[in-house]
């Protein structure tokens, strides 16, 4: 396979996912803005911190994927791409749920929703840990492809 074919093949599988990450960053930003419109609670602070960490890590995923595409596009971390696809869908669903409640009623969010939501983020989904693994896997793919 020629170099240009490898590049276009890599681009065709990675760019849709990177576009999804860009949209997800916007949704996370909307959720963070919505949270700022209510009274501050401990749970809300923890949710905010979690979403900021996650957003920063998703930006690192994007950075590492673009680095791979720019210089080592013959690297094929297909397992990483599969993990990213699963993670992206899960995060989109969880952020959409939060946005739905923010738009529904901030009082309901504060009184009944925040505690359980943060607990699920931390204990069930483990988005930050999973995203950190993807970042590391992409860094390793780039480093190993150059060898």
Backbone as a printed PyTorch tensor [residue, N CA C, xyz], in Angstrom:
tensor([[[  0.8510,  -1.1760,   0.0000],
         [  0.0000,   0.0000,   0.0000],
         [  0.8990,   1.2420,   0.0000]],

        [[  0.5780,   2.1760,  -0.8590],
         [  1.3580,   3.4030,  -0.9450],
         [  1.1290,   4.2740,   0.2800]],

        [[  2.0810,   5.1620,   0.4810],
         [  2.0100,   6.0480,   1.6450],
         [  0.7380,   6.8860,   1.6400]],

        [[  0.3550,   7.4020,   0.4780],
         [ -0.8560,   8.2340,   0.4240],
         [ -2.1100,   7.4130,   0.7430]],

        [[ -2.1310,   6.1490,   0.3310],
         [ -3.2720,   5.2910,   0.6630],
         [ -3.3550,   5.0510,   2.1660]],

        [[ -2.2030,   4.8210,   2.7850],
         [ -2.1730,   4.6240,   4.2430],
         [ -2.7190,   5.8580,   4.9500]],

        [[ -2.2850,   7.0220,   4.4670],
         [ -2.7360,   8.2660,   5.0810],
         [ -4.2550,   8.4100,   4.9610]],

        [[ -4.7750,   8.2370,   3.7670],
         [ -6.2170,   8.4100,   3.5640],
         [ -7.0310,   7.3530,   4.2980]],

        [[ -6.5050,   6.1560,   4.3960],
         [ -7.1890,   5.1220,   5.1830],
         [ -7.2470,   5.5050,   6.6570]],

        [[ -6.1040,   5.9520,   7.1830],
         [ -6.0680,   6.3760,   8.5900],
         [ -7.0000,   7.5620,   8.8120]],

        [[ -6.9480,   8.5100,   7.8930],
         [ -7.7950,   9.6980,   8.0010],
         [ -9.2770,   9.3240,   7.9790]],

        [[ -9.6400,   8.4020,   7.1210],
         [-11.0550,   8.0450,   6.9850],
         [-11.6120,   7.3640,   8.2300]],

        [[-10.7690,   6.6810,   8.9960],
         [-11.2900,   6.0480,  10.2130],
         [-11.1840,   6.9530,  11.4360]],

        [[-10.1880,   7.8330,  11.4590],
         [ -9.9930,   8.6670,  12.6480],
         [-10.7780,   9.9770,  12.6240]],

        [[-10.9370,  10.6030,  11.4690],
         [-11.5710,  11.9240,  11.4420],
         [-13.0210,  11.9250,  11.9170]],

        [[-13.8350,  10.9490,  11.5770],
         [-15.1990,  10.9740,  12.1350],
         [-15.1960,  10.9640,  13.6650]],

        [[-14.2870,  10.1990,  14.2460],
         [-14.2360,  10.1400,  15.7100],
         [-13.7090,  11.4460,  16.2950]],

        [[-12.7380,  12.0530,  15.6240],
         [-12.2220,  13.3420,  16.1000],
         [-13.2880,  14.4270,  15.9770]],

        [[-14.1040,  14.3580,  14.9420],
         [-15.2290,  15.2940,  14.8190],
         [-16.2380,  15.0830,  15.9450]],

        [[-16.4870,  13.8280,  16.3010],
         [-17.3760,  13.5410,  17.4350],
         [-16.8120,  14.1140,  18.7290]],

        [[-15.4930,  14.0170,  18.9040],
         [-14.8730,  14.5820,  20.1090],
         [-15.0460,  16.0930,  20.1560]],

        [[-14.9270,  16.7570,  19.0100],
         [-15.1120,  18.2140,  18.9720],
         [-16.5370,  18.5800,  19.3890]],

        [[-17.5070,  17.8460,  18.8770],
         [-18.9060,  18.1040,  19.2700],
         [-19.1250,  17.8190,  20.7520]],

        [[-18.4800,  16.7770,  21.2400],
         [-18.6060,  16.4250,  22.6520],
         [-18.0190,  17.5160,  23.5410]],

        [[-16.9110,  18.1140,  23.1160],
         [-16.3150,  19.2130,  23.8800],
         [-17.3130,  20.3700,  24.0070]],

        [[-18.0340,  20.6420,  22.9430],
         [-19.0440,  21.7090,  22.9750],
         [-20.1510,  21.3550,  23.9630]],

        [[-20.6100,  20.1110,  23.9470],
         [-21.6630,  19.6750,  24.8710],
         [-21.2000,  19.7670,  26.3270]],

        [[-19.9650,  19.3760,  26.5780],
         [-19.4250,  19.4900,  27.9390],
         [-19.3780,  20.9560,  28.3510]],

        [[-18.9830,  21.8260,  27.4350],
         [-18.9700,  23.2620,  27.7190],
         [-20.3540,  23.7980,  28.0460]],

        [[-21.3540,  23.3340,  27.3130],
         [-22.7320,  23.7460,  27.6050],
         [-23.1670,  23.2730,  28.9880]],

        [[-22.7900,  22.0540,  29.3420],
         [-23.1350,  21.5310,  30.6720],
         [-22.4480,  22.3480,  31.7600]],

        [[-21.1860,  22.6720,  31.5570],
         [-20.4650,  23.4770,  32.5470],
         [-21.0940,  24.8610,  32.6860]],

        [[-21.4830,  25.4520,  31.5760],
         [-22.1550,  26.7560,  31.6300],
         [-23.4840,  26.6520,  32.3640]],

        [[-24.2280,  25.6000,  32.0950],
         [-25.5080,  25.3980,  32.7730],
         [-25.3500,  25.2170,  34.2650]],

        [[-24.3150,  24.4910,  34.6700],
         [-24.0690,  24.2930,  36.1040],
         [-23.7360,  25.6090,  36.8020]],

        [[-23.1370,  26.5340,  36.0780],
         [-22.7460,  27.8040,  36.6970],
         [-23.9460,  28.6950,  37.0030]],

        [[-25.1070,  28.3480,  36.4950],
         [-26.3030,  29.1630,  36.6900],
         [-27.0660,  28.8250,  37.9620]],

        [[-26.5550,  27.9000,  38.7440],
         [-27.2670,  27.4900,  39.9560],
         [-26.3990,  27.7240,  41.1820]],

        [[-27.0190,  27.5340,  42.3230],
         [-26.3020,  27.6530,  43.5860],
         [-25.2280,  26.5680,  43.6410]],

        [[-24.0640,  26.9130,  44.1640],
         [-22.9420,  25.9790,  44.2170],
         [-23.1400,  24.9860,  45.3580]],

        [[-22.9860,  23.7050,  45.0320],
         [-23.0170,  22.6400,  46.0320],
         [-21.7200,  21.8470,  45.9110]],

        [[-21.4410,  21.0410,  46.9010],
         [-20.2480,  20.2040,  46.8580],
         [-20.2930,  19.2660,  45.6480]],

        [[-21.4390,  18.6500,  45.4150],
         [-21.5650,  17.7260,  44.2920],
         [-21.3450,  18.4390,  42.9680]],

        [[-21.9010,  19.6480,  42.8610],
         [-21.7320,  20.4140,  41.6220],
         [-20.2640,  20.7390,  41.3990]],

        [[-19.5440,  21.0860,  42.4560],
         [-18.1030,  21.3480,  42.3250],
         [-17.3710,  20.1030,  41.8280]],

        [[-17.7500,  18.9540,  42.3520],
         [-17.1030,  17.7030,  41.9550],
         [-17.4420,  17.3480,  40.5040]],

        [[-18.6810,  17.5670,  40.1130],
         [-19.0790,  17.3190,  38.7210],
         [-18.3020,  18.2460,  37.7980]],

        [[-18.2470,  19.5250,  38.1650],
         [-17.4980,  20.4950,  37.3560],
         [-16.0480,  20.0740,  37.1950]],

        [[-15.4030,  19.7030,  38.3140],
         [-14.0040,  19.2930,  38.2730],
         [-13.8420,  18.0790,  37.3560]],

        [[-14.7480,  17.1150,  37.4950],
         [-14.6870,  15.9020,  36.6770],
         [-14.8360,  16.2450,  35.1920]],

        [[-15.7950,  17.0910,  34.8660],
         [-16.0170,  17.4540,  33.4650],
         [-14.8420,  18.2430,  32.8950]],

        [[-14.2460,  19.1220,  33.7010],
         [-13.0600,  19.8500,  33.2270],
         [-11.8970,  18.8940,  32.9780]],

        [[-11.6770,  17.9560,  33.8870],
         [-10.6100,  16.9650,  33.6910],
         [-10.8690,  16.1450,  32.4360]],

        [[-12.0850,  15.7040,  32.2790],
         [-12.4460,  14.8960,  31.1210],
         [-12.2590,  15.6870,  29.8280]],

        [[-12.6920,  16.9310,  29.8240],
         [-12.5560,  17.7650,  28.6350],
         [-11.0830,  17.9600,  28.2680]],

        [[-10.2470,  18.1940,  29.2630],
         [ -8.8060,  18.3490,  29.0100],
         [ -8.2170,  17.0640,  28.4360]],

        [[ -8.6340,  15.9310,  28.9690],
         [ -8.1320,  14.6470,  28.4650],
         [ -8.6320,  14.3650,  27.0480]],

        [[ -9.8590,  14.7210,  26.7530],
         [-10.3680,  14.5380,  25.3940],
         [ -9.5870,  15.4060,  24.4070]],

        [[ -9.1830,  16.5890,  24.8520],
         [ -8.3280,  17.4340,  24.0090],
         [ -6.9750,  16.7630,  23.7780]],

        [[ -6.4470,  16.0850,  24.7940],
         [ -5.1890,  15.3530,  24.6220],
         [ -5.3550,  14.1920,  23.6520]],

        [[ -6.4850,  13.5130,  23.7120],
         [ -6.7560,  12.4370,  22.7530],
         [ -6.7130,  13.0080,  21.3400]],

        [[ -7.3840,  14.1270,  21.1430],
         [ -7.4010,  14.7700,  19.8320],
         [ -5.9890,  15.1390,  19.3940]],

        [[ -5.2280,  15.7200,  20.3060],
         [ -3.8500,  16.1150,  19.9990],
         [ -3.0100,  14.9060,  19.5860]],

        [[ -3.0650,  13.8390,  20.3620],
         [ -2.2600,  12.6500,  20.0650],
         [ -2.6980,  11.9910,  18.7560]],

        [[ -3.9950,  11.9620,  18.5040],
         [ -4.4800,  11.3660,  17.2590],
         [ -4.0090,  12.1820,  16.0570]],

        [[ -4.0650,  13.5090,  16.1710],
         [ -3.5760,  14.3500,  15.0750],
         [ -2.0650,  14.1920,  14.8970]],

        [[ -1.3490,  14.0550,  15.9990],
         [  0.0940,  13.8230,  15.9080],
         [  0.3630,  12.5200,  15.1520]],

        [[ -0.3990,  11.5010,  15.4700],
         [ -0.2500,  10.2180,  14.7910],
         [ -0.5580,  10.3690,  13.3010]],

        [[ -1.6390,  11.0630,  12.9880],
         [ -2.0180,  11.2400,  11.5850],
         [ -1.0040,  12.0900,  10.8230]],

        [[ -0.3960,  13.0400,  11.5100],
         [  0.5570,  13.9280,  10.8500],
         [  1.8710,  13.2420,  10.5110]],

        [[  2.2850,  12.3070,  11.3510],
         [  3.6340,  11.7860,  11.1420],
         [  3.7490,  10.2740,  11.0810]],

        [[  2.8640,   9.5690,  11.7080],
         [  2.9900,   8.1080,  11.7810],
         [  1.6650,   7.4470,  11.4440]],

        [[  1.1050,   7.8210,  10.3370],
         [ -0.2410,   7.3550,  10.0210],
         [ -0.3070,   5.8860,   9.6630]],

        [[  0.8600,   5.2320,   9.5880],
         [  0.8100,   3.7920,   9.3800],
         [  0.6190,   3.0470,  10.6980]],

        [[  0.6850,   3.7970,  11.8150],
         [  0.3720,   3.1950,  13.1150],
         [ -1.1030,   2.8160,  13.0930]],

        [[ -1.4310,   1.6880,  13.6510],
         [ -2.8100,   1.2210,  13.5750],
         [ -3.3230,   0.7990,  14.9460]],

        [[ -3.5750,   1.7610,  15.8200],
         [ -4.1200,   1.4070,  17.1390],
         [ -5.6250,   1.1750,  17.0720]],

        [[ -6.0270,   0.1100,  16.3750],
         [ -7.4600,  -0.1230,  16.1690],
         [ -8.1880,  -0.3920,  17.4770]],

        [[ -7.5180,  -1.0620,  18.4180],
         [ -8.1440,  -1.2980,  19.7230],
         [ -8.4200,   0.0290,  20.4120]],

        [[ -7.4660,   0.9460,  20.3090],
         [ -7.6310,   2.2720,  20.9050],
         [ -8.7950,   3.0040,  20.2530]],

        [[ -8.8940,   2.9180,  18.9440],
         [-10.0010,   3.5660,  18.2430],
         [-11.3370,   2.9700,  18.6800]],

        [[-11.3980,   1.6680,  18.8170],
         [-12.6290,   1.0180,  19.2920],
         [-12.9890,   1.4780,  20.7030]],

        [[-11.9870,   1.5520,  21.5780],
         [-12.2240,   2.0340,  22.9470],
         [-12.7100,   3.4750,  22.9280]],

        [[-12.1150,   4.2890,  22.0570],
         [-12.5170,   5.6890,  21.9530],
         [-13.9590,   5.8060,  21.4690]],

        [[-14.3320,   5.0060,  20.5090],
         [-15.7150,   5.0410,  20.0070],
         [-16.7120,   4.7100,  21.1160]],

        [[-16.4240,   3.6740,  21.8710],
         [-17.3060,   3.2770,  22.9790],
         [-17.3700,   4.3930,  24.0180]],

        [[-16.2100,   4.9130,  24.3960],
         [-16.1400,   5.9800,  25.3910],
         [-16.9180,   7.2070,  24.9280]],

        [[-16.7250,   7.6010,  23.6810],
         [-17.3850,   8.7970,  23.1570],
         [-18.9030,   8.6720,  23.2370]],

        [[-19.4260,   7.5340,  22.8440],
         [-20.8810,   7.3230,  22.8970],
         [-21.3730,   7.3870,  24.3430]],

        [[-20.6540,   6.7420,  25.2550],
         [-21.0640,   6.7510,  26.6610],
         [-21.0270,   8.1620,  27.2410]],

        [[-19.9590,   8.9010,  26.9650],
         [-19.8520,  10.2690,  27.4910],
         [-20.9560,  11.1340,  26.8940]],

        [[-21.2130,  10.9920,  25.5980],
         [-22.2890,  11.7670,  24.9700],
         [-23.6230,  11.5160,  25.6660]],

        [[-23.9150,  10.2640,  25.9690],
         [-25.1760,   9.9300,  26.6360],
         [-25.2530,  10.5360,  28.0360]],

        [[-24.1710,  10.4370,  28.7830],
         [-24.1540,  10.9280,  30.1620],
         [-24.2270,  12.4550,  30.1960]],

        [[-23.5240,  13.1160,  29.2910],
         [-23.5780,  14.5800,  29.2320],
         [-24.9570,  15.0290,  28.7500]],

        [[-25.5390,  14.3170,  27.8030],
         [-26.8940,  14.6530,  27.3330],
         [-27.9120,  14.5450,  28.4680]],

        [[-27.7630,  13.5250,  29.3090],
         [-28.6510,  13.3940,  30.4750],
         [-28.5220,  14.5960,  31.3980]],

        [[-27.2880,  15.0060,  31.6510],
         [-27.0630,  16.1630,  32.5160],
         [-27.6700,  17.4200,  31.9010]],

        [[-27.4500,  17.6260,  30.6140],
         [-28.0170,  18.8050,  29.9490],
         [-29.5430,  18.8010,  29.9990]],

        [[-30.1390,  17.6350,  29.8560],
         [-31.6020,  17.5230,  29.9160],
         [-32.1160,  17.9900,  31.2790]],

        [[-31.4490,  17.5670,  32.3390],
         [-31.8720,  17.9600,  33.6870],
         [-31.5900,  19.4380,  33.9310]],

        [[-30.4560,  19.9330,  33.4600],
         [-30.1440,  21.3640,  33.6060],
         [-31.2420,  22.1930,  32.9470]],

        [[-31.6550,  21.7970,  31.7690],
         [-32.6860,  22.5420,  31.0340],
         [-34.0740,  22.3530,  31.6470]],

        [[-34.2720,  21.2340,  32.3110],
         [-35.5700,  20.9330,  32.9160],
         [-35.8030,  21.7900,  34.1490]],

        [[-34.8880,  21.6930,  35.1300],
         [-35.1150,  22.3970,  36.3840],
         [-33.8390,  22.3610,  37.2220]],

        [[-33.2600,  23.5270,  37.4540],
         [-32.0150,  23.5890,  38.2300],
         [-32.2280,  23.1670,  39.6810]],

        [[-33.4070,  23.4440,  40.2220],
         [-33.6900,  23.0320,  41.5920],
         [-33.7300,  21.5030,  41.6930]],

        [[-34.3680,  20.8610,  40.7390],
         [-34.3990,  19.3950,  40.7080],
         [-32.9780,  18.8440,  40.5950]],

        [[-32.1800,  19.4630,  39.7470],
         [-30.7830,  19.0560,  39.5830],
         [-30.0630,  19.0890,  40.9230]],

        [[-30.2110,  20.1880,  41.6190],
         [-29.5110,  20.3760,  42.8900],
         [-30.0380,  19.4460,  43.9790]],

        [[-31.3410,  19.3150,  44.0710],
         [-31.9440,  18.5740,  45.1770],
         [-31.8750,  17.0550,  45.0070]],

        [[-32.0500,  16.5740,  43.7720],
         [-32.2590,  15.1380,  43.5870],
         [-31.2850,  14.4420,  42.6400]],

        [[-30.5810,  15.1920,  41.8360],
         [-29.8630,  14.5630,  40.7380],
         [-28.3430,  14.5470,  40.9040]],

        [[-27.7830,  15.6210,  41.4360],
         [-26.3290,  15.7860,  41.4470],
         [-25.5770,  14.6690,  42.1510]],

        [[-26.0310,  14.2860,  43.3130],
         [-25.2940,  13.2910,  44.0980],
         [-25.1730,  11.9790,  43.3300]],

        [[-26.2860,  11.4890,  42.8310],
         [-26.2830,  10.2270,  42.0850],
         [-25.4790,  10.3560,  40.7900]],

        [[-25.6040,  11.4950,  40.1340],
         [-24.8830,  11.7140,  38.8750],
         [-23.3750,  11.6430,  39.1070]],

        [[-22.8960,  12.3400,  40.1240],
         [-21.4580,  12.3170,  40.3950],
         [-21.0050,  10.9160,  40.7990]],

        [[-21.8050,  10.2390,  41.5730],
         [-21.4700,   8.8770,  41.9780],
         [-21.3150,   7.9690,  40.7580]],

        [[-22.2160,   8.1060,  39.7980],
         [-22.1130,   7.3000,  38.5720],
         [-20.8780,   7.6720,  37.7610]],

        [[-20.5820,   8.9690,  37.6800],
         [-19.3720,   9.3960,  36.9580],
         [-18.1290,   8.7470,  37.5530]],

        [[-18.0570,   8.8190,  38.8580],
         [-16.8620,   8.3750,  39.5730],
         [-16.7590,   6.8570,  39.6630]],

        [[-17.8410,   6.2010,  40.0010],
         [-17.7830,   4.7750,  40.3240],
         [-18.1570,   3.8420,  39.1810]],

        [[-19.0760,   4.2620,  38.3390],
         [-19.5530,   3.3740,  37.2780],
         [-18.8280,   3.6080,  35.9500]],

        [[-18.8040,   4.8490,  35.5120],
         [-18.2850,   5.1520,  34.1750],
         [-16.7600,   5.2480,  34.1200]],

        [[-16.1690,   5.8540,  35.1280],
         [-14.7060,   6.0210,  35.1960],
         [-14.1470,   6.6270,  33.9090]],

        [[-14.7980,   7.6760,  33.4360],
         [-14.4040,   8.3000,  32.1770],
         [-12.9770,   8.8400,  32.2080]],

        [[-12.5950,   9.4690,  33.3090],
         [-11.2550,  10.0570,  33.3910],
         [-10.1940,   8.9700,  33.2690]],

        [[-10.3440,   7.8930,  34.0130],
         [ -9.3690,   6.7960,  33.9500],
         [ -9.3140,   6.1830,  32.5560]],

        [[-10.4530,   5.9640,  31.9720],
         [-10.5100,   5.3440,  30.6410],
         [ -9.9070,   6.2560,  29.5790]],

        [[-10.1450,   7.5620,  29.7080],
         [ -9.5890,   8.5060,  28.7370],
         [ -8.0810,   8.6190,  28.9090]],

        [[ -7.6020,   8.5930,  30.1540],
         [ -6.1550,   8.6100,  30.3840],
         [ -5.4870,   7.4200,  29.7110]],

        [[ -6.1180,   6.2670,  29.7670],
         [ -5.5620,   5.0680,  29.1190],
         [ -5.4880,   5.2590,  27.6040]],

        [[ -6.5070,   5.8420,  27.0210],
         [ -6.5160,   6.0820,  25.5750],
         [ -5.4000,   7.0500,  25.1950]],

        [[ -5.2170,   8.1130,  25.9800],
         [ -4.1260,   9.0610,  25.7200],
         [ -2.7890,   8.3320,  25.7390]],

        [[ -2.5730,   7.5270,  26.7580],
         [ -1.3210,   6.7770,  26.8760],
         [ -1.1370,   5.8100,  25.7050]],

        [[ -2.1940,   5.1190,  25.3260],
         [ -2.1150,   4.1890,  24.1960],
         [ -1.7440,   4.9130,  22.9030]],

        [[ -2.3220,   6.0920,  22.6790],
         [ -1.9970,   6.8580,  21.4740],
         [ -0.5600,   7.3590,  21.5080]],

        [[ -0.1190,   7.8250,  22.6720],
         [  1.2800,   8.2620,  22.7940],
         [  2.2240,   7.1100,  22.4820]],

        [[  1.9150,   5.9420,  23.0050],
         [  2.7500,   4.7670,  22.7470],
         [  2.7230,   4.3780,  21.2710]],

        [[  1.5640,   4.4750,  20.6390],
         [  1.4610,   4.1450,  19.2150],
         [  2.3250,   5.0770,  18.3800]],

        [[  2.3080,   6.3650,  18.7120],
         [  3.1240,   7.3350,  17.9830],
         [  4.6030,   7.0530,  18.2190]],

        [[  4.9670,   6.8080,  19.4750],
         [  6.3740,   6.5490,  19.8040],
         [  6.8710,   5.2710,  19.1330]],

        [[  6.0630,   4.2320,  19.1440],
         [  6.4820,   2.9520,  18.5660],
         [  6.4580,   2.9500,  17.0450]],

        [[  5.6110,   3.7750,  16.4450],
         [  5.5390,   3.8240,  14.9820],
         [  6.7890,   4.4520,  14.3890]],

        [[  7.4320,   5.3090,  15.1530],
         [  8.6410,   5.9620,  14.6690],
         [  9.8610,   5.0680,  14.7360]],

        [[  9.7200,   3.8950,  15.3170],
         [ 10.8700,   2.9990,  15.4910],
         [ 10.9740,   2.0010,  14.3680]]])
